[in-house]
Amino acid sequence: MAGGHHGYMGWWGDMGGPKQRGIITYSVSPYAQKPFAGALHNAIFNTFRRVSSQAFYVVLPAGLLIYVISASKQKNAYLYSKAGREDLEKLL
């Protein structure tokens, strides 16, 4: 360095120059740095919470439907059996 200062000048911001004023510092939000932080964990628990809140509206009608189909199949099988045909003949 031609004519430069070769000794230790000091740490950044303390190099012997005039005091700085009006310095604006910027930082990046942690959400911007790691936008998917905890996303998998939240997704699992959020999905469980939402599904369990809707289970009553799905499980009850599904159970009722399965019961009706099962009972109908049994009734149909009975009506097409020998004893069922005899009962049907009595009604007619």
N, CA and C atoms as an extended XYZ file, in Angstrom:
276
Properties=species:S:1:pos:R:3:atomname:S:1:resname:S:1:resid:I:1 pbc="F F F"
N         0.832       -1.184        0.000 N   MET     1
C         0.000        0.000        0.000 CA  MET     1
C         0.877        1.248        0.000 C   MET     1
N         0.773        2.023       -1.046 N   ALA     2
C         1.590        3.229       -1.152 CA  ALA     2
C         1.012        4.334       -0.291 C   ALA     2
N         1.717        4.710        0.716 N   GLY     3
C         1.323        5.825        1.564 CA  GLY     3
C         0.147        5.517        2.471 C   GLY     3
N        -0.218        4.246        2.590 N   GLY     4
C        -1.386        3.878        3.398 CA  GLY     4
C        -1.026        3.680        4.860 C   GLY     4
N        -2.020        3.501        5.676 N   HIS     5
C        -1.870        3.271        7.111 CA  HIS     5
C        -1.731        1.782        7.313 C   HIS     5
N        -0.563        1.320        7.850 N   HIS     6
C        -0.314       -0.111        7.943 CA  HIS     6
C        -0.628       -0.707        9.300 C   HIS     6
N        -0.774        0.080       10.321 N   GLY     7
C        -1.034       -0.461       11.659 CA  GLY     7
C        -2.488       -0.860       11.831 C   GLY     7
N        -2.793       -1.355       13.021 N   TYR     8
C        -4.154       -1.764       13.350 CA  TYR     8
C        -5.023       -0.534       13.475 C   TYR     8
N        -6.089       -0.487       12.681 N   MET     9
C        -6.947        0.689       12.678 CA  MET     9
C        -8.057        0.609       13.725 C   MET     9
N        -8.350       -0.566       14.204 N   GLY    10
C        -9.453       -0.739       15.141 CA  GLY    10
C       -10.533       -1.605       14.510 C   GLY    10
N       -11.458       -2.001       15.332 N   TRP    11
C       -12.523       -2.878       14.855 CA  TRP    11
C       -13.512       -2.080       14.031 C   TRP    11
N       -14.358       -2.743       13.288 N   TRP    12
C       -15.370       -2.094       12.460 CA  TRP    12
C       -16.193       -1.141       13.311 C   TRP    12
N       -16.412        0.053       12.817 N   GLY    13
C       -17.188        1.043       13.536 CA  GLY    13
C       -16.382        1.812       14.557 C   GLY    13
N       -15.124        1.423       14.750 N   ASP    14
C       -14.281        2.102       15.737 CA  ASP    14
C       -12.895        2.306       15.130 C   ASP    14
N       -12.869        2.874       13.930 N   MET    15
C       -11.606        3.020       13.221 CA  MET    15
C       -11.038        4.435       13.332 C   MET    15
N       -11.541        5.199       14.286 N   GLY    16
C       -10.982        6.520       14.517 CA  GLY    16
C       -11.581        7.617       13.661 C   GLY    16
N       -12.567        7.313       12.832 N   GLY    17
C       -13.211        8.334       12.015 CA  GLY    17
C       -14.250        9.091       12.843 C   GLY    17
N       -14.946       10.036       12.214 N   PRO    18
C       -15.979       10.777       12.941 CA  PRO    18
C       -17.132        9.859       13.338 C   PRO    18
N       -17.809       10.199       14.430 N   LYS    19
C       -18.941        9.393       14.909 CA  LYS    19
C       -20.040        9.381       13.851 C   LYS    19
N       -20.561        8.226       13.639 N   GLN    20
C       -21.635        8.082       12.656 CA  GLN    20
C       -22.967        8.447       13.284 C   GLN    20
N       -23.842        9.021       12.482 N   ARG    21
C       -25.192        9.343       12.957 CA  ARG    21
C       -26.215        8.861       11.947 C   ARG    21
N       -27.413        8.517       12.451 N   GLY    22
C       -28.520        8.153       11.567 CA  GLY    22
C       -28.315        6.863       10.796 C   GLY    22
N       -27.663        5.902       11.415 N   ILE    23
C       -27.439        4.625       10.738 CA  ILE    23
C       -28.706        3.784       10.858 C   ILE    23
N       -29.149        3.251        9.749 N   ILE    24
C       -30.332        2.393        9.742 CA  ILE    24
C       -29.852        0.959        9.543 C   ILE    24
N       -30.288        0.089       10.408 N   THR    25
C       -29.926       -1.316       10.246 CA  THR    25
C       -31.165       -2.103        9.845 C   THR    25
N       -30.958       -3.071        8.984 N   TYR    26
C       -32.037       -3.933        8.512 CA  TYR    26
C       -31.741       -5.349        8.952 C   TYR    26
N       -32.810       -6.086        9.235 N   SER    27
C       -32.633       -7.500        9.539 CA  SER    27
C       -33.751       -8.280        8.876 C   SER    27
N       -33.505       -9.554        8.695 N   VAL    28
C       -34.488      -10.415        8.045 CA  VAL    28
C       -35.249      -11.171        9.126 C   VAL    28
N       -36.564      -11.153        9.017 N   SER    29
C       -37.421      -11.854        9.969 CA  SER    29
C       -37.085      -13.342        9.987 C   SER    29
N       -37.169      -13.975       11.171 N   PRO    30
C       -36.925      -15.422       11.215 CA  PRO    30
C       -37.921      -16.198       10.346 C   PRO    30
N       -39.132      -15.642       10.137 N   TYR    31
C       -40.110      -16.321        9.289 CA  TYR    31
C       -39.676      -16.279        7.829 C   TYR    31
N       -38.969      -15.203        7.444 N   ALA    32
C       -38.470      -15.110        6.076 CA  ALA    32
C       -37.239      -15.983        5.892 C   ALA    32
N       -36.454      -16.134        6.951 N   GLN    33
C       -35.250      -16.961        6.863 CA  GLN    33
C       -35.601      -18.435        6.752 C   GLN    33
N       -36.587      -18.872        7.572 N   LYS    34
C       -37.003      -20.282        7.567 CA  LYS    34
C       -38.514      -20.340        7.426 C   LYS    34
N       -39.021      -20.170        6.204 N   PRO    35
C       -40.474      -20.103        6.047 CA  PRO    35
C       -41.190      -21.406        6.404 C   PRO    35
N       -40.494      -22.537        6.327 N   PHE    36
C       -41.145      -23.816        6.617 CA  PHE    36
C       -40.736      -24.390        7.969 C   PHE    36
N       -40.231      -23.517        8.861 N   ALA    37
C       -39.828      -23.992       10.189 CA  ALA    37
C       -41.048      -24.526       10.919 C   ALA    37
N       -40.988      -25.787       11.322 N   GLY    38
C       -42.084      -26.399       12.070 CA  GLY    38
C       -43.298      -26.723       11.240 C   GLY    38
N       -43.193      -26.631        9.913 N   ALA    39
C       -44.360      -26.840        9.053 CA  ALA    39
C       -44.880      -28.273        9.142 C   ALA    39
N       -43.980      -29.247        9.148 N   LEU    40
C       -44.410      -30.647        9.193 CA  LEU    40
C       -45.099      -30.951       10.519 C   LEU    40
N       -44.492      -30.506       11.609 N   HIS    41
C       -45.083      -30.721       12.942 CA  HIS    41
C       -46.464      -30.088       13.016 C   HIS    41
N       -46.570      -28.835       12.561 N   ASN    42
C       -47.854      -28.141       12.599 CA  ASN    42
C       -48.873      -28.822       11.701 C   ASN    42
N       -48.422      -29.290       10.546 N   ALA    43
C       -49.343      -29.938        9.609 CA  ALA    43
C       -49.944      -31.190       10.224 C   ALA    43
N       -49.116      -31.986       10.895 N   ILE    44
C       -49.603      -33.237       11.492 CA  ILE    44
C       -50.650      -32.937       12.559 C   ILE    44
N       -50.330      -32.022       13.476 N   PHE    45
C       -51.250      -31.759       14.580 CA  PHE    45
C       -52.484      -30.991       14.120 C   PHE    45
N       -52.311      -30.095       13.139 N   ASN    46
C       -53.455      -29.352       12.612 CA  ASN    46
C       -54.411      -30.293       11.893 C   ASN    46
N       -53.851      -31.224       11.111 N   THR    47
C       -54.677      -32.192       10.406 CA  THR    47
C       -55.446      -33.053       11.395 C   THR    47
N       -54.772      -33.525       12.447 N   PHE    48
C       -55.447      -34.337       13.463 CA  PHE    48
C       -56.577      -33.547       14.111 C   PHE    48
N       -56.314      -32.286       14.457 N   ARG    49
C       -57.326      -31.449       15.108 CA  ARG    49
C       -58.537      -31.257       14.193 C   ARG    49
N       -58.278      -30.987       12.921 N   ARG    50
C       -59.379      -30.721       12.001 CA  ARG    50
C       -60.173      -31.977       11.694 C   ARG    50
N       -59.474      -33.103       11.523 N   VAL    51
C       -60.177      -34.362       11.234 CA  VAL    51
C       -61.014      -34.788       12.439 C   VAL    51
N       -60.432      -34.677       13.646 N   SER    52
C       -61.172      -35.108       14.835 CA  SER    52
C       -62.375      -34.208       15.089 C   SER    52
N       -62.294      -32.936       14.696 N   SER    53
C       -63.441      -32.050       14.886 CA  SER    53
C       -64.570      -32.390       13.918 C   SER    53
N       -64.254      -33.039       12.800 N   GLN    54
C       -65.264      -33.396       11.803 CA  GLN    54
C       -65.698      -34.856       11.889 C   GLN    54
N       -65.042      -35.639       12.757 N   ALA    55
C       -65.289      -37.087       12.804 CA  ALA    55
C       -66.750      -37.397       13.096 C   ALA    55
N       -67.378      -36.651       13.994 N   PHE    56
C       -68.769      -36.884       14.367 CA  PHE    56
C       -69.675      -36.819       13.138 C   PHE    56
N       -69.375      -35.884       12.220 N   TYR    57
C       -70.208      -35.688       11.043 CA  TYR    57
C       -69.986      -36.753        9.973 C   TYR    57
N       -68.913      -37.519       10.090 N   VAL    58
C       -68.610      -38.543        9.094 CA  VAL    58
C       -68.878      -39.938        9.653 C   VAL    58
N       -68.421      -40.199       10.889 N   VAL    59
C       -68.503      -41.545       11.462 CA  VAL    59
C       -69.950      -41.941       11.730 C   VAL    59
N       -70.753      -41.038       12.263 N   LEU    60
C       -72.142      -41.358       12.588 CA  LEU    60
C       -72.952      -41.741       11.341 C   LEU    60
N       -72.973      -40.908       10.303 N   PRO    61
C       -73.722      -41.310        9.103 CA  PRO    61
C       -73.146      -42.559        8.442 C   PRO    61
N       -71.832      -42.713        8.453 N   ALA    62
C       -71.215      -43.897        7.841 CA  ALA    62
C       -71.640      -45.147        8.606 C   ALA    62
N       -71.644      -45.068        9.934 N   GLY    63
C       -72.084      -46.210       10.754 CA  GLY    63
C       -73.539      -46.548       10.497 C   GLY    63
N       -74.376      -45.525       10.395 N   LEU    64
C       -75.794      -45.725       10.104 CA  LEU    64
C       -75.973      -46.373        8.727 C   LEU    64
N       -75.232      -45.896        7.747 N   LEU    65
C       -75.304      -46.455        6.402 CA  LEU    65
C       -74.896      -47.927        6.391 C   LEU    65
N       -73.806      -48.259        7.064 N   ILE    66
C       -73.337      -49.644        7.120 CA  ILE    66
C       -74.389      -50.528        7.786 C   ILE    66
N       -75.013      -50.016        8.859 N   TYR    67
C       -76.057      -50.781        9.550 CA  TYR    67
C       -77.252      -51.033        8.628 C   TYR    67
N       -77.705      -49.990        7.928 N   VAL    68
C       -78.869      -50.122        7.035 CA  VAL    68
C       -78.573      -51.106        5.907 C   VAL    68
N       -77.404      -51.016        5.305 N   ILE    69
C       -77.040      -51.927        4.214 CA  ILE    69
C       -76.979      -53.365        4.715 C   ILE    69
N       -76.370      -53.555        5.884 N   SER    70
C       -76.247      -54.897        6.456 CA  SER    70
C       -77.624      -55.490        6.761 C   SER    70
N       -78.487      -54.694        7.405 N   ALA    71
C       -79.830      -55.164        7.745 CA  ALA    71
C       -80.632      -55.468        6.468 C   ALA    71
N       -80.482      -54.626        5.449 N   SER    72
C       -81.200      -54.831        4.188 CA  SER    72
C       -80.757      -56.113        3.505 C   SER    72
N       -79.448      -56.379        3.519 N   LYS    73
C       -78.940      -57.613        2.906 CA  LYS    73
C       -79.466      -58.841        3.635 C   LYS    73
N       -79.503      -58.762        4.966 N   GLN    74
C       -80.022      -59.895        5.750 CA  GLN    74
C       -81.504      -60.117        5.451 C   GLN    74
N       -82.284      -59.030        5.409 N   LYS    75
C       -83.717      -59.121        5.121 CA  LYS    75
C       -83.936      -59.689        3.719 C   LYS    75
N       -83.126      -59.231        2.761 N   ASN    76
C       -83.232      -59.720        1.393 CA  ASN    76
C       -82.917      -61.208        1.319 C   ASN    76
N       -81.846      -61.620        2.005 N   ALA    77
C       -81.473      -63.041        2.007 CA  ALA    77
C       -82.587      -63.878        2.628 C   ALA    77
N       -83.227      -63.374        3.680 N   TYR    78
C       -84.325      -64.099        4.328 CA  TYR    78
C       -85.526      -64.213        3.388 C   TYR    78
N       -85.880      -63.110        2.727 N   LEU    79
C       -87.047      -63.130        1.853 CA  LEU    79
C       -86.848      -64.055        0.654 C   LEU    79
N       -85.631      -64.264        0.248 N   TYR    80
C       -85.362      -65.171       -0.865 CA  TYR    80
C       -85.055      -66.586       -0.395 C   TYR    80
N       -85.171      -66.846        0.907 N   SER    81
C       -85.017      -68.217        1.417 CA  SER    81
C       -86.388      -68.886        1.399 C   SER    81
N       -86.424      -70.201        1.675 N   LYS    82
C       -87.680      -70.954        1.670 CA  LYS    82
C       -88.640      -70.403        2.722 C   LYS    82
N       -88.142      -70.176        3.962 N   ALA    83
C       -88.997      -69.671        5.042 CA  ALA    83
C       -89.509      -68.265        4.712 C   ALA    83
N       -88.682      -67.434        4.117 N   GLY    84
C       -89.082      -66.089        3.754 CA  GLY    84
C       -90.153      -66.076        2.703 C   GLY    84
N       -90.067      -66.993        1.718 N   ARG    85
C       -91.081      -67.069        0.668 CA  ARG    85
C       -92.400      -67.528        1.252 C   ARG    85
N       -92.327      -68.430        2.218 N   GLU    86
C       -93.570      -68.902        2.857 CA  GLU    86
C       -94.255      -67.758        3.624 C   GLU    86
N       -93.468      -66.947        4.352 N   ASP    87
C       -94.036      -65.807        5.078 CA  ASP    87
C       -94.668      -64.828        4.088 C   ASP    87
N       -94.002      -64.611        2.962 N   LEU    88
C       -94.491      -63.693        1.952 CA  LEU    88
C       -95.807      -64.201        1.352 C   LEU    88
N       -95.893      -65.509        1.162 N   GLU    89
C       -97.127      -66.114        0.602 CA  GLU    89
C       -98.299      -65.890        1.555 C   GLU    89
N       -98.054      -65.966        2.900 N   LYS    90
C       -99.116      -65.779        3.888 CA  LYS    90
C       -99.676      -64.354        3.830 C   LYS    90
N       -98.754      -63.368        3.561 N   LEU    91
C       -99.186      -61.984        3.516 CA  LEU    91
C      -100.029      -61.700        2.278 C   LEU    91
N       -99.743      -62.398        1.174 N   LEU    92
C      -100.459      -62.116       -0.085 CA  LEU    92
C      -101.731      -62.835       -0.191 C   LEU    92
